Amino acid sequence: MKWTASKIKALKGERKIAMLTAYDALTASLVDSADIPAVLVGDSLGMTVLGYDTTLPVSMEEMLHHTTAVARGVENALVIADMPFMSYQPSVEMGLENAGRFIKQAQADAVKIEGGVVRSALIEALVANGVPVLGHIGLTPQSIKETGGYKVQGKTSEQARKLMDDAMAVEQAGAFAIVLECVPAELGTAISSALTIPTIGIGAGAGCDGQVLVFTDLLGISGKPVPKFVKKYADLNALIIKALAAYKSEVESGSFPADEQTY
Ligand code: KIV
Protein backbone atom coordinates (compact mmCIF):
# COMPACT_ATOMS: atom_id res chain seq x y z
CA MET A 1 0.00 0.00 0.00
CA LYS A 2 1.37 3.42 -0.99
CA TRP A 3 1.39 5.76 2.00
CA THR A 4 -0.10 9.24 1.63
CA ALA A 5 0.09 12.23 3.95
CA SER A 6 -3.55 11.78 4.97
CA LYS A 7 -2.99 8.09 5.79
CA ILE A 8 -0.05 9.08 8.00
CA LYS A 9 -2.19 11.76 9.67
CA ALA A 10 -4.92 9.20 10.36
CA LEU A 11 -2.47 7.04 12.36
CA LYS A 12 -2.64 9.47 15.30
CA GLY A 13 -4.15 7.60 18.24
CA GLU A 14 -4.17 4.34 16.23
CA ARG A 15 -0.50 3.41 16.29
CA LYS A 16 2.92 5.02 16.67
CA ILE A 17 4.57 6.19 13.47
CA ALA A 18 8.16 5.26 12.53
CA MET A 19 9.96 7.63 10.16
CA LEU A 20 13.59 7.45 9.02
CA THR A 21 15.81 9.55 6.80
CA ALA A 22 17.26 8.19 3.55
CA TYR A 23 19.47 9.87 0.99
CA ASP A 24 19.57 7.71 -2.11
CA ALA A 25 17.80 4.81 -3.83
CA LEU A 26 19.81 2.20 -1.90
CA THR A 27 19.06 3.52 1.60
CA ALA A 28 15.45 4.34 0.64
CA SER A 29 14.80 0.81 -0.63
CA LEU A 30 16.12 -0.58 2.68
CA VAL A 31 13.76 1.70 4.64
CA ASP A 32 10.88 0.73 2.37
CA SER A 33 11.68 -2.98 2.73
CA ALA A 34 11.42 -2.61 6.51
CA ASP A 35 7.83 -1.33 5.99
CA ILE A 36 8.60 2.06 7.50
CA PRO A 37 5.72 4.26 6.31
CA ALA A 38 7.57 7.54 5.79
CA VAL A 39 11.05 8.38 4.52
CA LEU A 40 12.47 11.85 5.02
CA VAL A 41 15.12 13.10 2.61
CA GLY A 42 16.53 15.29 5.36
CA ASP A 43 18.88 18.17 4.66
CA SER A 44 20.94 16.30 7.27
CA LEU A 45 22.33 14.71 4.11
CA GLY A 46 24.67 17.71 4.02
CA MET A 47 26.35 16.45 7.18
CA THR A 48 25.82 12.70 6.89
CA VAL A 49 26.80 12.08 3.28
CA LEU A 50 28.06 15.30 1.66
CA GLY A 51 30.67 16.22 4.28
CA TYR A 52 29.43 19.71 5.24
CA ASP A 53 29.74 20.91 8.86
CA THR A 54 26.12 22.12 9.03
CA THR A 55 22.96 21.83 6.92
CA LEU A 56 23.21 25.47 5.81
CA PRO A 57 25.22 24.99 2.56
CA VAL A 58 22.83 22.33 1.18
CA SER A 59 21.38 23.55 -2.13
CA MET A 60 18.10 22.98 -3.96
CA GLU A 61 19.98 21.13 -6.69
CA GLU A 62 21.56 18.73 -4.16
CA MET A 63 18.20 18.11 -2.47
CA LEU A 64 16.45 17.54 -5.81
CA HIS A 65 19.18 15.11 -6.91
CA HIS A 66 18.92 13.03 -3.70
CA THR A 67 15.11 13.22 -3.47
CA THR A 68 14.78 11.91 -7.03
CA ALA A 69 17.04 8.98 -6.14
CA VAL A 70 15.04 8.24 -2.96
CA ALA A 71 11.76 8.33 -4.90
CA ARG A 72 13.24 5.78 -7.35
CA GLY A 73 14.10 3.46 -4.45
CA VAL A 74 10.70 3.51 -2.75
CA GLU A 75 7.50 1.64 -3.52
CA ASN A 76 5.26 2.29 -0.54
CA ALA A 77 6.73 4.82 1.87
CA LEU A 78 5.71 8.47 1.78
CA VAL A 79 8.66 10.48 0.40
CA ILE A 80 9.12 13.78 2.22
CA ALA A 81 11.66 16.28 0.85
CA ASP A 82 13.30 18.66 3.30
CA MET A 83 13.36 22.18 1.88
CA PRO A 84 16.92 23.50 2.26
CA PHE A 85 18.02 26.76 3.92
CA MET A 86 16.90 29.86 1.98
CA SER A 87 14.74 27.90 -0.47
CA TYR A 88 11.58 29.14 1.29
CA GLN A 89 12.55 31.75 3.90
CA PRO A 90 12.72 34.77 1.52
CA SER A 91 9.05 34.67 0.42
CA VAL A 92 5.89 32.56 0.16
CA GLU A 93 6.22 32.70 -3.64
CA MET A 94 9.74 31.31 -3.53
CA GLY A 95 8.63 28.55 -1.12
CA LEU A 96 5.74 27.61 -3.42
CA GLU A 97 7.97 27.51 -6.48
CA ASN A 98 10.67 25.38 -4.83
CA ALA A 99 8.17 23.02 -3.19
CA GLY A 100 6.65 22.56 -6.64
CA ARG A 101 10.04 21.46 -7.97
CA PHE A 102 10.22 18.72 -5.32
CA ILE A 103 6.78 17.41 -6.32
CA LYS A 104 7.09 17.80 -10.12
CA GLN A 105 10.77 17.13 -10.76
CA ALA A 106 11.79 14.90 -7.86
CA GLN A 107 8.57 12.88 -7.37
CA ALA A 108 8.33 13.77 -3.65
CA ASP A 109 4.97 13.26 -1.94
CA ALA A 110 5.35 16.07 0.61
CA VAL A 111 7.82 18.69 1.85
CA LYS A 112 9.17 19.60 5.29
CA ILE A 113 9.83 23.16 6.38
CA GLU A 114 11.27 24.51 9.62
CA GLY A 115 9.49 27.12 11.76
CA GLY A 116 6.18 27.73 13.51
CA VAL A 117 4.07 30.92 13.53
CA VAL A 118 6.50 32.56 11.12
CA ARG A 119 5.78 29.85 8.49
CA SER A 120 1.95 29.83 8.80
CA ALA A 121 1.34 31.75 5.58
CA LEU A 122 3.66 29.50 3.57
CA ILE A 123 2.18 26.28 5.00
CA GLU A 124 -1.34 27.54 4.21
CA ALA A 125 -0.35 28.44 0.65
CA LEU A 126 1.37 25.07 0.07
CA VAL A 127 -1.56 23.05 1.40
CA ALA A 128 -4.07 25.17 -0.56
CA ASN A 129 -2.06 24.35 -3.69
CA GLY A 130 -1.94 20.61 -3.09
CA VAL A 131 1.44 20.21 -1.38
CA PRO A 132 1.30 18.24 1.90
CA VAL A 133 3.54 19.77 4.57
CA LEU A 134 5.43 18.28 7.49
CA GLY A 135 6.21 21.05 10.01
CA HIS A 136 9.37 21.14 12.15
CA ILE A 137 9.81 23.08 15.41
CA GLY A 138 12.01 22.94 18.51
CA LEU A 139 15.65 22.62 17.51
CA THR A 140 15.63 23.83 13.92
CA PRO A 141 19.14 23.27 12.50
CA GLN A 142 18.65 25.90 9.77
CA SER A 143 18.55 28.53 12.58
CA ILE A 144 21.77 27.57 14.36
CA LYS A 145 23.44 30.89 13.55
CA GLU A 146 20.62 32.52 15.50
CA THR A 147 20.17 29.94 18.28
CA GLY A 148 23.90 29.42 18.75
CA GLY A 149 24.10 25.62 18.48
CA TYR A 150 22.39 22.25 18.70
CA LYS A 151 20.76 22.66 22.13
CA VAL A 152 17.60 21.42 23.82
CA GLN A 153 14.80 23.96 23.21
CA GLY A 154 11.76 24.90 25.31
CA LYS A 155 13.39 24.53 28.71
CA THR A 156 11.89 27.70 30.24
CA SER A 157 8.12 28.14 30.61
CA GLU A 158 8.21 31.12 28.24
CA GLN A 159 10.04 29.10 25.53
CA ALA A 160 7.66 26.18 26.11
CA ARG A 161 4.62 28.46 25.64
CA LYS A 162 6.14 29.82 22.43
CA LEU A 163 6.71 26.30 21.09
CA MET A 164 3.12 25.36 21.96
CA ASP A 165 1.93 28.43 19.97
CA ASP A 166 4.19 27.44 17.08
CA ALA A 167 2.81 23.89 17.08
CA MET A 168 -0.78 25.17 17.10
CA ALA A 169 0.00 27.55 14.22
CA VAL A 170 1.53 24.76 12.12
CA GLU A 171 -1.55 22.57 12.73
CA GLN A 172 -3.98 25.40 11.97
CA ALA A 173 -2.12 26.21 8.75
CA GLY A 174 -2.85 22.66 7.55
CA ALA A 175 0.31 20.57 8.07
CA PHE A 176 -0.36 16.81 8.16
CA ALA A 177 2.19 16.21 10.96
CA ILE A 178 4.96 18.03 12.80
CA VAL A 179 8.51 17.14 13.82
CA LEU A 180 9.43 18.11 17.40
CA GLU A 181 13.20 18.16 17.73
CA CYS A 182 15.14 18.24 21.01
CA VAL A 183 12.56 19.41 23.53
CA PRO A 184 11.99 18.12 27.08
CA ALA A 185 9.80 14.99 27.12
CA GLU A 186 7.15 16.75 29.21
CA LEU A 187 6.74 19.42 26.54
CA GLY A 188 6.73 16.78 23.78
CA THR A 189 3.85 15.02 25.55
CA ALA A 190 1.94 18.28 26.18
CA ILE A 191 2.18 19.34 22.51
CA SER A 192 1.21 15.83 21.35
CA SER A 193 -1.90 15.92 23.57
CA ALA A 194 -2.88 19.41 22.43
CA LEU A 195 -2.63 18.70 18.68
CA THR A 196 -4.91 16.65 16.45
CA ILE A 197 -2.08 16.01 13.95
CA PRO A 198 0.71 13.51 14.75
CA THR A 199 3.90 14.73 16.39
CA ILE A 200 7.08 13.03 15.18
CA GLY A 201 9.72 13.29 17.87
CA ILE A 202 13.48 13.33 17.64
CA GLY A 203 14.82 13.83 21.13
CA ALA A 204 11.31 14.80 22.29
CA GLY A 205 10.44 11.77 24.44
CA ALA A 206 8.14 8.78 24.25
CA GLY A 207 4.93 10.85 24.44
CA CYS A 208 5.14 11.81 20.76
CA ASP A 209 2.94 10.08 18.19
CA GLY A 210 5.94 8.90 16.21
CA GLN A 211 9.73 9.04 16.04
CA VAL A 212 12.26 9.94 13.37
CA LEU A 213 15.97 9.17 13.34
CA VAL A 214 18.83 9.71 10.92
CA PHE A 215 19.63 6.54 8.91
CA THR A 216 23.40 6.66 9.48
CA ASP A 217 22.98 7.32 13.25
CA LEU A 218 20.58 4.40 13.76
CA LEU A 219 22.89 2.00 11.94
CA GLY A 220 26.12 3.34 13.46
CA ILE A 221 27.70 3.92 10.05
CA SER A 222 29.41 7.28 10.50
CA GLY A 223 31.82 6.46 13.33
CA LYS A 224 31.17 9.99 14.68
CA PRO A 225 29.65 10.72 18.11
CA VAL A 226 25.83 10.82 18.02
CA PRO A 227 23.39 12.89 20.11
CA LYS A 228 21.93 11.43 23.34
CA PHE A 229 18.53 10.84 21.68
CA VAL A 230 19.98 8.33 19.17
CA LYS A 231 19.69 4.61 19.76
CA LYS A 232 22.19 2.68 17.62
CA TYR A 233 20.45 -0.47 16.42
CA ALA A 234 23.67 -1.70 14.78
CA ASP A 235 27.37 -0.88 14.68
CA LEU A 236 27.93 -1.07 10.94
CA ASN A 237 30.96 1.23 11.00
CA ALA A 238 33.12 -1.43 12.68
CA LEU A 239 31.64 -4.18 10.50
CA ILE A 240 32.27 -2.28 7.24
CA ILE A 241 35.83 -1.29 8.13
CA LYS A 242 36.58 -4.90 9.11
CA ALA A 243 35.25 -6.15 5.75
CA LEU A 244 37.23 -3.50 3.82
CA ALA A 245 40.43 -4.30 5.72
CA ALA A 246 39.97 -8.02 4.98
CA TYR A 247 39.54 -7.21 1.26
CA LYS A 248 42.70 -5.05 1.24
CA SER A 249 44.69 -7.72 3.00
CA GLU A 250 43.51 -10.48 0.61
CA VAL A 251 44.29 -8.36 -2.46
CA GLU A 252 47.74 -7.63 -1.10
CA SER A 253 48.43 -11.27 -0.21
CA GLY A 254 47.07 -12.52 -3.55
CA SER A 255 44.37 -14.74 -1.93
CA PHE A 256 41.60 -12.71 -3.66
CA PRO A 257 40.41 -13.54 -6.28
CA ALA A 258 40.46 -17.29 -5.56
CA ASP A 259 39.33 -20.04 -7.96
CA GLU A 260 35.62 -19.41 -7.02
CA GLN A 261 35.82 -15.82 -8.29
CA THR A 262 37.73 -16.71 -11.45
CA TYR A 263 36.33 -17.50 -14.96
O1 KIV B 1 17.35 16.85 8.18
C1 KIV B 1 16.88 15.93 8.87
O2 KIV B 1 17.26 14.76 8.76
C2 KIV B 1 15.84 16.29 9.82
C3 KIV B 1 15.39 15.25 10.79
C4 KIV B 1 16.46 14.91 11.73
C5 KIV B 1 14.12 15.62 11.47
O3 KIV B 1 15.38 17.39 9.82
Residues whose N, C-alpha, C, O or C-beta is under 5 A from the ligand:
A	BS01	KIV	T21 G42 D43 S44 V179
